[in-house]
Amino acid sequence: MKNKRNKTNRRGAALLVVLLIVMAATILSLGFLSRSDVELACGENMILRTQMDYLAESGLEHAKGLILNPQDVDSEYWAGNARQQLAAGSDDYYDVMIVRDDPNLCNYLITCDAYREKGGEEVGRSSLEAELRLNPCIAYWSGADTTIWQRITINGDVYCNGNVSGTGYIGGDAFASGGITATNIAGQKNGAVTTPPIDWPGLEVANFSSSYYIGSASYLVEVIEPNISNGTFGPSENNPAGIHYCDDPNNLANLGGNVTINGTLVVNGDLTISGANNVISAVKNFPALLVSGEVIVEDGGTLEINGLAQVGRKLVISGSAANVYIDVVGGLFISNGGIEGAISNTISVDITAAPAIASLQTWPTPGNPVRWSPAAGAFFRSIRRN
């Protein structure tokens, strides 16, 4: 009888041990399952964060592409937009905001917020801030030896097909096919370059002498008198780019003062600036000033250019001139010379690179656009996470 009770007790203890083992295994299994769920959730969150980071970087690249190609946007430059998508119908969006960093018109501050929405709720986000620098970005091109006089200020990069000298300020890099002895350069000196950092704009006066194209449509230019003053000229329905042409074989073309041109001034010959308050502002994708000869600035002459100015031969400040002010926001490109005579204390020449308004898209032949920009490339000076 006693042995029978001991056997029964042993069988009960064994059952209890089995139950304890099963309970321990269950607890351990639940622990593994819980840990797996946590690790799986962490992995999904990491994947989501990585995807949002890549989407935000894509937004930065989107902004970079349109800043380098301002011809593709209706405004002066793309200021960004909300709820952009890489693939239509997805749950992923990004918002881009771009601010140009004045007074350096080659710097842009970009913010990109990338996010995913599920059921109307935001489930993931990544935000990046970046500073984009267009580089190189040519503000002043000289086709021969040039001296940057003390009264000349260049905010941007310089290219010279020759030697660069002088004590005027160059706020970017200097490129020259010859030597560089200029002393006031904020950026790097790149002498003995065999190839210009960008292409020459290549505009031809003949392409704007009577008519021009936008796409496949032809428009008539407006022919103006050689000597003008106290007048305003602008685009019209038949001349949407505002091209104003002056053919003066006697080189008497002159801006006598208080002349405003909203469009392009094209001069076949030399152009003289003899009065004050002359302003030329380009229509988007077209140049502001195209002169086959020289630009000569006389006593009291002032000229403000917003856009690209292409000059066949040098820009000359007359020897007796005083109270002269030349302000180019866009770019000054001189084919066969440079700036001469800007040495008086009452003379000031300011040139600022502004690719957003200096970039071109023109049609030398119908339906075949030619694009050009003073900026050859761009890089991010910084990218930081918000």
Contacts in CASP RR format, 6 or more apart in sequence:
PFRMAT RR
TARGET T0000
AUTHOR 0000-0000-0000
METHOD contacts of the structure
MODEL  1
MKNKRNKTNRRGAALLVVLLIVMAATILSLGFLSRSDVELACGENMILRT
QMDYLAESGLEHAKGLILNPQDVDSEYWAGNARQQLAAGSDDYYDVMIVR
DDPNLCNYLITCDAYREKGGEEVGRSSLEAELRLNPCIAYWSGADTTIWQ
RITINGDVYCNGNVSGTGYIGGDAFASGGITATNIAGQKNGAVTTPPIDW
PGLEVANFSSSYYIGSASYLVEVIEPNISNGTFGPSENNPAGIHYCDDPN
NLANLGGNVTINGTLVVNGDLTISGANNVISAVKNFPALLVSGEVIVEDG
GTLEINGLAQVGRKLVISGSAANVYIDVVGGLFISNGGIEGAISNTISVD
ITAAPAIASLQTWPTPGNPVRWSPAAGAFFRSIRRN
48 116 0 8 1.000
48 123 0 8 1.000
48 124 0 8 1.000
49 124 0 8 1.000
49 126 0 8 1.000
51 92 0 8 1.000
51 116 0 8 1.000
52 92 0 8 1.000
52 114 0 8 1.000
52 115 0 8 1.000
52 116 0 8 1.000
52 124 0 8 1.000
52 125 0 8 1.000
52 126 0 8 1.000
53 114 0 8 1.000
53 126 0 8 1.000
53 128 0 8 1.000
55 86 0 8 1.000
55 92 0 8 1.000
55 94 0 8 1.000
55 114 0 8 1.000
55 126 0 8 1.000
56 94 0 8 1.000
56 112 0 8 1.000
56 113 0 8 1.000
56 114 0 8 1.000
56 126 0 8 1.000
56 127 0 8 1.000
56 128 0 8 1.000
57 112 0 8 1.000
57 128 0 8 1.000
57 383 0 8 1.000
58 86 0 8 1.000
58 94 0 8 1.000
58 114 0 8 1.000
59 84 0 8 1.000
59 94 0 8 1.000
59 96 0 8 1.000
59 112 0 8 1.000
59 114 0 8 1.000
60 96 0 8 1.000
60 110 0 8 1.000
60 112 0 8 1.000
60 128 0 8 1.000
60 130 0 8 1.000
60 132 0 8 1.000
60 380 0 8 1.000
60 383 0 8 1.000
62 84 0 8 1.000
62 96 0 8 1.000
63 78 0 8 1.000
63 80 0 8 1.000
63 96 0 8 1.000
63 98 0 8 1.000
63 108 0 8 1.000
63 110 0 8 1.000
63 112 0 8 1.000
63 132 0 8 1.000
64 110 0 8 1.000
64 132 0 8 1.000
64 378 0 8 1.000
64 380 0 8 1.000
65 378 0 8 1.000
66 72 0 8 1.000
66 73 0 8 1.000
66 77 0 8 1.000
66 78 0 8 1.000
67 77 0 8 1.000
67 78 0 8 1.000
67 98 0 8 1.000
67 108 0 8 1.000
67 132 0 8 1.000
67 134 0 8 1.000
67 356 0 8 1.000
67 378 0 8 1.000
68 134 0 8 1.000
68 373 0 8 1.000
68 375 0 8 1.000
68 377 0 8 1.000
68 378 0 8 1.000
69 359 0 8 1.000
69 371 0 8 1.000
69 373 0 8 1.000
70 76 0 8 1.000
70 77 0 8 1.000
70 78 0 8 1.000
70 355 0 8 1.000
70 356 0 8 1.000
70 357 0 8 1.000
70 359 0 8 1.000
70 373 0 8 1.000
71 285 0 8 1.000
71 359 0 8 1.000
71 360 0 8 1.000
71 361 0 8 1.000
71 371 0 8 1.000
74 284 0 8 1.000
76 284 0 8 1.000
76 356 0 8 1.000
76 357 0 8 1.000
77 98 0 8 1.000
77 100 0 8 1.000
77 108 0 8 1.000
77 356 0 8 1.000
78 98 0 8 1.000
79 97 0 8 1.000
79 98 0 8 1.000
79 99 0 8 1.000
80 96 0 8 1.000
80 97 0 8 1.000
80 98 0 8 1.000
81 95 0 8 1.000
81 96 0 8 1.000
82 93 0 8 1.000
82 95 0 8 1.000
83 93 0 8 1.000
83 94 0 8 1.000
83 95 0 8 1.000
84 93 0 8 1.000
84 94 0 8 1.000
84 95 0 8 1.000
84 96 0 8 1.000
85 92 0 8 1.000
85 93 0 8 1.000
85 94 0 8 1.000
86 92 0 8 1.000
91 116 0 8 1.000
91 117 0 8 1.000
91 118 0 8 1.000
92 114 0 8 1.000
92 115 0 8 1.000
92 116 0 8 1.000
93 114 0 8 1.000
93 115 0 8 1.000
93 116 0 8 1.000
93 117 0 8 1.000
94 112 0 8 1.000
94 113 0 8 1.000
94 114 0 8 1.000
94 115 0 8 1.000
95 112 0 8 1.000
95 113 0 8 1.000
96 110 0 8 1.000
96 111 0 8 1.000
96 112 0 8 1.000
97 110 0 8 1.000
97 111 0 8 1.000
97 112 0 8 1.000
98 108 0 8 1.000
98 109 0 8 1.000
98 110 0 8 1.000
99 108 0 8 1.000
99 109 0 8 1.000
100 107 0 8 1.000
100 108 0 8 1.000
100 109 0 8 1.000
100 356 0 8 1.000
101 107 0 8 1.000
101 108 0 8 1.000
101 109 0 8 1.000
101 131 0 8 1.000
103 155 0 8 1.000
103 352 0 8 1.000
104 155 0 8 1.000
104 156 0 8 1.000
105 155 0 8 1.000
105 329 0 8 1.000
105 330 0 8 1.000
105 352 0 8 1.000
105 353 0 8 1.000
105 354 0 8 1.000
105 355 0 8 1.000
105 356 0 8 1.000
106 133 0 8 1.000
106 134 0 8 1.000
106 135 0 8 1.000
106 137 0 8 1.000
106 156 0 8 1.000
106 353 0 8 1.000
106 355 0 8 1.000
106 375 0 8 1.000
107 131 0 8 1.000
107 132 0 8 1.000
107 133 0 8 1.000
107 134 0 8 1.000
107 381 0 8 1.000
108 131 0 8 1.000
108 132 0 8 1.000
108 134 0 8 1.000
109 129 0 8 1.000
109 130 0 8 1.000
109 131 0 8 1.000
109 132 0 8 1.000
110 129 0 8 1.000
110 130 0 8 1.000
110 131 0 8 1.000
110 132 0 8 1.000
111 127 0 8 1.000
111 128 0 8 1.000
111 129 0 8 1.000
111 130 0 8 1.000
111 386 0 8 1.000
112 127 0 8 1.000
112 128 0 8 1.000
112 130 0 8 1.000
113 125 0 8 1.000
113 126 0 8 1.000
113 127 0 8 1.000
114 125 0 8 1.000
114 126 0 8 1.000
114 127 0 8 1.000
114 128 0 8 1.000
115 122 0 8 1.000
115 124 0 8 1.000
115 125 0 8 1.000
115 126 0 8 1.000
116 122 0 8 1.000
116 123 0 8 1.000
116 124 0 8 1.000
116 125 0 8 1.000
117 123 0 8 1.000
126 385 0 8 1.000
127 385 0 8 1.000
127 386 0 8 1.000
128 383 0 8 1.000
128 384 0 8 1.000
128 385 0 8 1.000
128 386 0 8 1.000
129 383 0 8 1.000
129 384 0 8 1.000
129 385 0 8 1.000
129 386 0 8 1.000
130 380 0 8 1.000
130 382 0 8 1.000
130 383 0 8 1.000
130 384 0 8 1.000
131 380 0 8 1.000
131 381 0 8 1.000
131 382 0 8 1.000
132 378 0 8 1.000
132 379 0 8 1.000
132 380 0 8 1.000
132 381 0 8 1.000
133 378 0 8 1.000
133 379 0 8 1.000
133 380 0 8 1.000
133 381 0 8 1.000
134 353 0 8 1.000
134 355 0 8 1.000
134 375 0 8 1.000
134 377 0 8 1.000
134 378 0 8 1.000
135 157 0 8 1.000
135 173 0 8 1.000
135 375 0 8 1.000
135 376 0 8 1.000
135 377 0 8 1.000
135 378 0 8 1.000
135 379 0 8 1.000
136 157 0 8 1.000
136 173 0 8 1.000
136 175 0 8 1.000
136 197 0 8 1.000
136 198 0 8 1.000
136 375 0 8 1.000
136 376 0 8 1.000
136 377 0 8 1.000
137 156 0 8 1.000
137 157 0 8 1.000
137 353 0 8 1.000
137 355 0 8 1.000
137 374 0 8 1.000
137 375 0 8 1.000
137 376 0 8 1.000
137 377 0 8 1.000
138 156 0 8 1.000
138 157 0 8 1.000
138 158 0 8 1.000
138 159 0 8 1.000
138 197 0 8 1.000
138 198 0 8 1.000
138 331 0 8 1.000
138 333 0 8 1.000
138 353 0 8 1.000
138 374 0 8 1.000
138 375 0 8 1.000
139 154 0 8 1.000
139 155 0 8 1.000
139 156 0 8 1.000
139 157 0 8 1.000
139 158 0 8 1.000
139 328 0 8 1.000
139 330 0 8 1.000
139 331 0 8 1.000
139 332 0 8 1.000
139 351 0 8 1.000
139 352 0 8 1.000
139 353 0 8 1.000
139 374 0 8 1.000
140 154 0 8 1.000
140 156 0 8 1.000
140 158 0 8 1.000
140 159 0 8 1.000
140 331 0 8 1.000
140 332 0 8 1.000
140 333 0 8 1.000
140 351 0 8 1.000
141 158 0 8 1.000
141 159 0 8 1.000
141 160 0 8 1.000
141 196 0 8 1.000
141 200 0 8 1.000
141 331 0 8 1.000
141 332 0 8 1.000
141 333 0 8 1.000
141 334 0 8 1.000
142 158 0 8 1.000
142 159 0 8 1.000
142 160 0 8 1.000
142 161 0 8 1.000
142 162 0 8 1.000
142 164 0 8 1.000
142 334 0 8 1.000
142 337 0 8 1.000
142 338 0 8 1.000
142 339 0 8 1.000
143 160 0 8 1.000
143 161 0 8 1.000
143 162 0 8 1.000
143 334 0 8 1.000
143 335 0 8 1.000
143 336 0 8 1.000
143 337 0 8 1.000
143 338 0 8 1.000
144 160 0 8 1.000
144 161 0 8 1.000
144 162 0 8 1.000
144 336 0 8 1.000
144 337 0 8 1.000
144 338 0 8 1.000
145 160 0 8 1.000
145 162 0 8 1.000
145 163 0 8 1.000
145 164 0 8 1.000
145 165 0 8 1.000
146 160 0 8 1.000
146 162 0 8 1.000
146 163 0 8 1.000
146 164 0 8 1.000
146 165 0 8 1.000
146 337 0 8 1.000
146 338 0 8 1.000
146 339 0 8 1.000
147 164 0 8 1.000
147 165 0 8 1.000
147 166 0 8 1.000
147 339 0 8 1.000
148 154 0 8 1.000
148 158 0 8 1.000
148 164 0 8 1.000
148 165 0 8 1.000
148 166 0 8 1.000
148 167 0 8 1.000
148 168 0 8 1.000
148 169 0 8 1.000
148 170 0 8 1.000
148 182 0 8 1.000
148 184 0 8 1.000
148 339 0 8 1.000
149 166 0 8 1.000
149 167 0 8 1.000
149 168 0 8 1.000
149 339 0 8 1.000
149 341 0 8 1.000
149 342 0 8 1.000
149 343 0 8 1.000
149 349 0 8 1.000
150 166 0 8 1.000
150 167 0 8 1.000
150 168 0 8 1.000
150 343 0 8 1.000
151 168 0 8 1.000
151 342 0 8 1.000
151 343 0 8 1.000
151 344 0 8 1.000
151 345 0 8 1.000
151 347 0 8 1.000
151 348 0 8 1.000
151 349 0 8 1.000
152 168 0 8 1.000
152 169 0 8 1.000
152 339 0 8 1.000
152 342 0 8 1.000
152 349 0 8 1.000
152 350 0 8 1.000
152 351 0 8 1.000
153 168 0 8 1.000
153 169 0 8 1.000
153 348 0 8 1.000
153 349 0 8 1.000
153 350 0 8 1.000
153 351 0 8 1.000
154 168 0 8 1.000
154 169 0 8 1.000
154 170 0 8 1.000
154 171 0 8 1.000
154 172 0 8 1.000
154 351 0 8 1.000
154 352 0 8 1.000
155 171 0 8 1.000
155 172 0 8 1.000
155 350 0 8 1.000
155 351 0 8 1.000
155 352 0 8 1.000
155 353 0 8 1.000
156 170 0 8 1.000
156 171 0 8 1.000
156 172 0 8 1.000
156 351 0 8 1.000
156 352 0 8 1.000
156 353 0 8 1.000
157 170 0 8 1.000
157 172 0 8 1.000
157 173 0 8 1.000
157 174 0 8 1.000
157 175 0 8 1.000
157 197 0 8 1.000
157 353 0 8 1.000
158 164 0 8 1.000
158 170 0 8 1.000
158 172 0 8 1.000
158 173 0 8 1.000
158 174 0 8 1.000
158 175 0 8 1.000
159 175 0 8 1.000
159 176 0 8 1.000
159 196 0 8 1.000
159 197 0 8 1.000
159 198 0 8 1.000
160 174 0 8 1.000
160 175 0 8 1.000
160 176 0 8 1.000
160 177 0 8 1.000
160 178 0 8 1.000
161 176 0 8 1.000
161 177 0 8 1.000
161 196 0 8 1.000
162 176 0 8 1.000
162 177 0 8 1.000
162 178 0 8 1.000
162 179 0 8 1.000
163 176 0 8 1.000
163 178 0 8 1.000
163 179 0 8 1.000
163 180 0 8 1.000
163 181 0 8 1.000
164 174 0 8 1.000
164 176 0 8 1.000
164 178 0 8 1.000
164 179 0 8 1.000
164 180 0 8 1.000
164 181 0 8 1.000
164 182 0 8 1.000
165 180 0 8 1.000
165 181 0 8 1.000
165 182 0 8 1.000
166 181 0 8 1.000
166 182 0 8 1.000
166 183 0 8 1.000
166 184 0 8 1.000
167 182 0 8 1.000
167 183 0 8 1.000
167 184 0 8 1.000
168 182 0 8 1.000
168 184 0 8 1.000
169 184 0 8 1.000
169 186 0 8 1.000
170 182 0 8 1.000
170 184 0 8 1.000
170 185 0 8 1.000
170 186 0 8 1.000
170 187 0 8 1.000
171 185 0 8 1.000
171 186 0 8 1.000
171 187 0 8 1.000
172 185 0 8 1.000
172 186 0 8 1.000
172 187 0 8 1.000
173 185 0 8 1.000
173 187 0 8 1.000
173 188 0 8 1.000
173 189 0 8 1.000
173 190 0 8 1.000
174 180 0 8 1.000
174 182 0 8 1.000
174 185 0 8 1.000
174 187 0 8 1.000
174 188 0 8 1.000
174 189 0 8 1.000
174 190 0 8 1.000
174 191 0 8 1.000
175 190 0 8 1.000
175 191 0 8 1.000
175 193 0 8 1.000
175 196 0 8 1.000
175 197 0 8 1.000
176 190 0 8 1.000
176 191 0 8 1.000
176 192 0 8 1.000
176 193 0 8 1.000
177 191 0 8 1.000
177 192 0 8 1.000
177 193 0 8 1.000
177 194 0 8 1.000
178 191 0 8 1.000
178 192 0 8 1.000
179 191 0 8 1.000
179 192 0 8 1.000
180 189 0 8 1.000
180 190 0 8 1.000
180 191 0 8 1.000
197 376 0 8 1.000
198 373 0 8 1.000
198 374 0 8 1.000
198 375 0 8 1.000
198 376 0 8 1.000
199 372 0 8 1.000
200 333 0 8 1.000
200 335 0 8 1.000
201 287 0 8 1.000
201 308 0 8 1.000
201 310 0 8 1.000
201 333 0 8 1.000
201 360 0 8 1.000
201 372 0 8 1.000
202 310 0 8 1.000
202 372 0 8 1.000
203 287 0 8 1.000
203 290 0 8 1.000
203 310 0 8 1.000
203 360 0 8 1.000
203 362 0 8 1.000
204 364 0 8 1.000
205 266 0 8 1.000
205 267 0 8 1.000
205 268 0 8 1.000
205 290 0 8 1.000
205 292 0 8 1.000
207 362 0 8 1.000
207 364 0 8 1.000
208 221 0 8 1.000
208 243 0 8 1.000
208 245 0 8 1.000
208 264 0 8 1.000
208 266 0 8 1.000
208 290 0 8 1.000
209 221 0 8 1.000
209 245 0 8 1.000
209 247 0 8 1.000
209 266 0 8 1.000
209 268 0 8 1.000
210 220 0 8 1.000
210 221 0 8 1.000
210 245 0 8 1.000
211 218 0 8 1.000
211 219 0 8 1.000
211 220 0 8 1.000
211 221 0 8 1.000
212 218 0 8 1.000
212 219 0 8 1.000
212 221 0 8 1.000
212 241 0 8 1.000
212 243 0 8 1.000
212 362 0 8 1.000
212 363 0 8 1.000
213 219 0 8 1.000
213 362 0 8 1.000
213 363 0 8 1.000
213 364 0 8 1.000
213 365 0 8 1.000
213 366 0 8 1.000
213 367 0 8 1.000
214 240 0 8 1.000
214 241 0 8 1.000
214 363 0 8 1.000
215 363 0 8 1.000
215 366 0 8 1.000
215 367 0 8 1.000
215 369 0 8 1.000
216 366 0 8 1.000
216 367 0 8 1.000
217 366 0 8 1.000
218 366 0 8 1.000
219 238 0 8 1.000
219 239 0 8 1.000
219 240 0 8 1.000
219 241 0 8 1.000
219 243 0 8 1.000
220 238 0 8 1.000
220 239 0 8 1.000
221 239 0 8 1.000
221 242 0 8 1.000
221 243 0 8 1.000
221 244 0 8 1.000
221 245 0 8 1.000
221 266 0 8 1.000
222 233 0 8 1.000
222 236 0 8 1.000
222 239 0 8 1.000
222 242 0 8 1.000
222 243 0 8 1.000
222 244 0 8 1.000
222 245 0 8 1.000
223 244 0 8 1.000
223 245 0 8 1.000
223 246 0 8 1.000
223 247 0 8 1.000
224 233 0 8 1.000
224 244 0 8 1.000
224 245 0 8 1.000
224 246 0 8 1.000
225 246 0 8 1.000
226 246 0 8 1.000
226 248 0 8 1.000
226 250 0 8 1.000
226 252 0 8 1.000
226 253 0 8 1.000
226 254 0 8 1.000
227 252 0 8 1.000
227 253 0 8 1.000
227 254 0 8 1.000
227 256 0 8 1.000
228 254 0 8 1.000
228 255 0 8 1.000
228 256 0 8 1.000
228 259 0 8 1.000
229 255 0 8 1.000
229 256 0 8 1.000
229 257 0 8 1.000
229 258 0 8 1.000
229 259 0 8 1.000
229 275 0 8 1.000
230 257 0 8 1.000
230 258 0 8 1.000
230 259 0 8 1.000
231 258 0 8 1.000
231 259 0 8 1.000
231 260 0 8 1.000
232 259 0 8 1.000
232 260 0 8 1.000
232 261 0 8 1.000
232 262 0 8 1.000
233 242 0 8 1.000
233 244 0 8 1.000
233 259 0 8 1.000
233 260 0 8 1.000
233 261 0 8 1.000
233 262 0 8 1.000
233 263 0 8 1.000
234 242 0 8 1.000
234 244 0 8 1.000
234 261 0 8 1.000
234 262 0 8 1.000
234 263 0 8 1.000
235 241 0 8 1.000
235 242 0 8 1.000
235 262 0 8 1.000
235 263 0 8 1.000
235 283 0 8 1.000
236 242 0 8 1.000
240 283 0 8 1.000
241 263 0 8 1.000
241 264 0 8 1.000
241 283 0 8 1.000
241 286 0 8 1.000
242 262 0 8 1.000
242 263 0 8 1.000
242 264 0 8 1.000
242 283 0 8 1.000
242 286 0 8 1.000
243 263 0 8 1.000
243 264 0 8 1.000
243 266 0 8 1.000
243 286 0 8 1.000
244 261 0 8 1.000
244 263 0 8 1.000
244 264 0 8 1.000
244 265 0 8 1.000
244 266 0 8 1.000
245 266 0 8 1.000
245 267 0 8 1.000
245 268 0 8 1.000
246 253 0 8 1.000
246 265 0 8 1.000
246 266 0 8 1.000
246 267 0 8 1.000
246 268 0 8 1.000
247 268 0 8 1.000
248 267 0 8 1.000
248 268 0 8 1.000
248 269 0 8 1.000
248 270 0 8 1.000
249 269 0 8 1.000
251 269 0 8 1.000
251 270 0 8 1.000
252 272 0 8 1.000
253 267 0 8 1.000
253 269 0 8 1.000
253 270 0 8 1.000
253 271 0 8 1.000
253 272 0 8 1.000
254 271 0 8 1.000
254 272 0 8 1.000
254 273 0 8 1.000
254 274 0 8 1.000
255 271 0 8 1.000
255 272 0 8 1.000
255 273 0 8 1.000
255 274 0 8 1.000
255 275 0 8 1.000
255 278 0 8 1.000
255 303 0 8 1.000
256 273 0 8 1.000
256 274 0 8 1.000
256 275 0 8 1.000
256 278 0 8 1.000
257 274 0 8 1.000
257 275 0 8 1.000
257 276 0 8 1.000
257 277 0 8 1.000
257 278 0 8 1.000
257 301 0 8 1.000
258 275 0 8 1.000
258 276 0 8 1.000
258 277 0 8 1.000
258 278 0 8 1.000
259 277 0 8 1.000
259 278 0 8 1.000
259 279 0 8 1.000
260 278 0 8 1.000
260 279 0 8 1.000
260 281 0 8 1.000
261 279 0 8 1.000
261 280 0 8 1.000
261 281 0 8 1.000
262 281 0 8 1.000
262 283 0 8 1.000
263 280 0 8 1.000
263 281 0 8 1.000
263 282 0 8 1.000
263 283 0 8 1.000
263 286 0 8 1.000
263 288 0 8 1.000
264 280 0 8 1.000
264 282 0 8 1.000
264 283 0 8 1.000
264 286 0 8 1.000
264 287 0 8 1.000
264 288 0 8 1.000
264 289 0 8 1.000
264 290 0 8 1.000
265 271 0 8 1.000
265 280 0 8 1.000
265 288 0 8 1.000
265 289 0 8 1.000
265 290 0 8 1.000
266 290 0 8 1.000
266 291 0 8 1.000
267 290 0 8 1.000
267 291 0 8 1.000
267 292 0 8 1.000
267 293 0 8 1.000
268 292 0 8 1.000
269 291 0 8 1.000
269 292 0 8 1.000
269 293 0 8 1.000
270 291 0 8 1.000
270 293 0 8 1.000
270 294 0 8 1.000
270 295 0 8 1.000
270 296 0 8 1.000
271 289 0 8 1.000
271 291 0 8 1.000
271 293 0 8 1.000
271 294 0 8 1.000
271 295 0 8 1.000
271 296 0 8 1.000
272 295 0 8 1.000
272 296 0 8 1.000
272 297 0 8 1.000
272 298 0 8 1.000
273 295 0 8 1.000
273 296 0 8 1.000
273 297 0 8 1.000
273 298 0 8 1.000
273 301 0 8 1.000
273 302 0 8 1.000
273 303 0 8 1.000
274 298 0 8 1.000
274 299 0 8 1.000
274 300 0 8 1.000
274 301 0 8 1.000
275 298 0 8 1.000
275 300 0 8 1.000
275 301 0 8 1.000
275 302 0 8 1.000
276 300 0 8 1.000
276 301 0 8 1.000
276 302 0 8 1.000
277 302 0 8 1.000
278 301 0 8 1.000
278 302 0 8 1.000
278 303 0 8 1.000
278 304 0 8 1.000
279 303 0 8 1.000
279 304 0 8 1.000
279 306 0 8 1.000
280 288 0 8 1.000
280 289 0 8 1.000
280 303 0 8 1.000
280 304 0 8 1.000
280 305 0 8 1.000
280 306 0 8 1.000
281 288 0 8 1.000
281 305 0 8 1.000
281 306 0 8 1.000
281 307 0 8 1.000
282 288 0 8 1.000
282 306 0 8 1.000
282 307 0 8 1.000
282 308 0 8 1.000
282 357 0 8 1.000
284 357 0 8 1.000
285 359 0 8 1.000
285 360 0 8 1.000
285 361 0 8 1.000
285 362 0 8 1.000
286 360 0 8 1.000
286 362 0 8 1.000
287 307 0 8 1.000
287 308 0 8 1.000
287 309 0 8 1.000
287 310 0 8 1.000
287 360 0 8 1.000
288 305 0 8 1.000
288 306 0 8 1.000
288 307 0 8 1.000
288 308 0 8 1.000
288 309 0 8 1.000
288 330 0 8 1.000
289 295 0 8 1.000
289 305 0 8 1.000
289 308 0 8 1.000
289 309 0 8 1.000
289 310 0 8 1.000
289 311 0 8 1.000
290 309 0 8 1.000
290 310 0 8 1.000
291 309 0 8 1.000
291 310 0 8 1.000
291 311 0 8 1.000
291 312 0 8 1.000
292 312 0 8 1.000
293 311 0 8 1.000
293 312 0 8 1.000
293 313 0 8 1.000
294 311 0 8 1.000
294 312 0 8 1.000
294 313 0 8 1.000
294 314 0 8 1.000
294 315 0 8 1.000
294 316 0 8 1.000
295 311 0 8 1.000
295 314 0 8 1.000
295 315 0 8 1.000
295 316 0 8 1.000
296 316 0 8 1.000
296 318 0 8 1.000
297 303 0 8 1.000
297 315 0 8 1.000
297 316 0 8 1.000
297 317 0 8 1.000
297 318 0 8 1.000
297 321 0 8 1.000
297 324 0 8 1.000
297 326 0 8 1.000
298 318 0 8 1.000
298 321 0 8 1.000
299 318 0 8 1.000
299 320 0 8 1.000
299 321 0 8 1.000
299 322 0 8 1.000
299 323 0 8 1.000
299 324 0 8 1.000
300 321 0 8 1.000
300 322 0 8 1.000
300 323 0 8 1.000
300 324 0 8 1.000
301 321 0 8 1.000
301 323 0 8 1.000
301 324 0 8 1.000
301 325 0 8 1.000
302 323 0 8 1.000
302 324 0 8 1.000
302 325 0 8 1.000
302 326 0 8 1.000
303 325 0 8 1.000
303 326 0 8 1.000
303 327 0 8 1.000
304 327 0 8 1.000
304 329 0 8 1.000
305 326 0 8 1.000
305 327 0 8 1.000
305 328 0 8 1.000
305 329 0 8 1.000
305 330 0 8 1.000
305 331 0 8 1.000
305 332 0 8 1.000
306 329 0 8 1.000
306 330 0 8 1.000
306 354 0 8 1.000
306 357 0 8 1.000
307 328 0 8 1.000
307 329 0 8 1.000
307 330 0 8 1.000
307 331 0 8 1.000
307 354 0 8 1.000
307 357 0 8 1.000
307 358 0 8 1.000
308 330 0 8 1.000
308 331 0 8 1.000
308 333 0 8 1.000
308 357 0 8 1.000
308 358 0 8 1.000
308 360 0 8 1.000
308 374 0 8 1.000
309 328 0 8 1.000
309 330 0 8 1.000
309 331 0 8 1.000
309 332 0 8 1.000
309 333 0 8 1.000
310 333 0 8 1.000
310 335 0 8 1.000
311 332 0 8 1.000
311 333 0 8 1.000
311 334 0 8 1.000
311 335 0 8 1.000
312 334 0 8 1.000
312 335 0 8 1.000
312 336 0 8 1.000
313 334 0 8 1.000
313 335 0 8 1.000
313 336 0 8 1.000
313 337 0 8 1.000
314 334 0 8 1.000
314 336 0 8 1.000
314 337 0 8 1.000
314 338 0 8 1.000
314 339 0 8 1.000
314 340 0 8 1.000
315 326 0 8 1.000
315 332 0 8 1.000
315 334 0 8 1.000
315 338 0 8 1.000
315 339 0 8 1.000
315 340 0 8 1.000
316 340 0 8 1.000
316 341 0 8 1.000
317 324 0 8 1.000
317 339 0 8 1.000
317 340 0 8 1.000
317 341 0 8 1.000
317 342 0 8 1.000
317 344 0 8 1.000
317 347 0 8 1.000
317 349 0 8 1.000
319 341 0 8 1.000
321 344 0 8 1.000
321 347 0 8 1.000
322 344 0 8 1.000
322 346 0 8 1.000
322 347 0 8 1.000
323 346 0 8 1.000
323 347 0 8 1.000
324 342 0 8 1.000
324 344 0 8 1.000
324 346 0 8 1.000
324 347 0 8 1.000
324 348 0 8 1.000
325 347 0 8 1.000
325 348 0 8 1.000
325 349 0 8 1.000
326 348 0 8 1.000
326 349 0 8 1.000
326 350 0 8 1.000
327 350 0 8 1.000
328 350 0 8 1.000
328 351 0 8 1.000
328 352 0 8 1.000
329 352 0 8 1.000
329 354 0 8 1.000
329 357 0 8 1.000
330 351 0 8 1.000
330 352 0 8 1.000
330 353 0 8 1.000
330 354 0 8 1.000
330 355 0 8 1.000
330 357 0 8 1.000
330 358 0 8 1.000
330 374 0 8 1.000
331 351 0 8 1.000
331 352 0 8 1.000
331 353 0 8 1.000
331 354 0 8 1.000
331 358 0 8 1.000
331 374 0 8 1.000
332 351 0 8 1.000
339 349 0 8 1.000
341 347 0 8 1.000
342 349 0 8 1.000
353 374 0 8 1.000
353 375 0 8 1.000
355 373 0 8 1.000
355 374 0 8 1.000
355 375 0 8 1.000
358 373 0 8 1.000
358 374 0 8 1.000
359 371 0 8 1.000
359 372 0 8 1.000
359 373 0 8 1.000
359 374 0 8 1.000
359 375 0 8 1.000
360 370 0 8 1.000
360 371 0 8 1.000
360 372 0 8 1.000
360 373 0 8 1.000
361 369 0 8 1.000
361 370 0 8 1.000
361 371 0 8 1.000
361 372 0 8 1.000
362 369 0 8 1.000
362 370 0 8 1.000
363 369 0 8 1.000
363 370 0 8 1.000
364 370 0 8 1.000
END
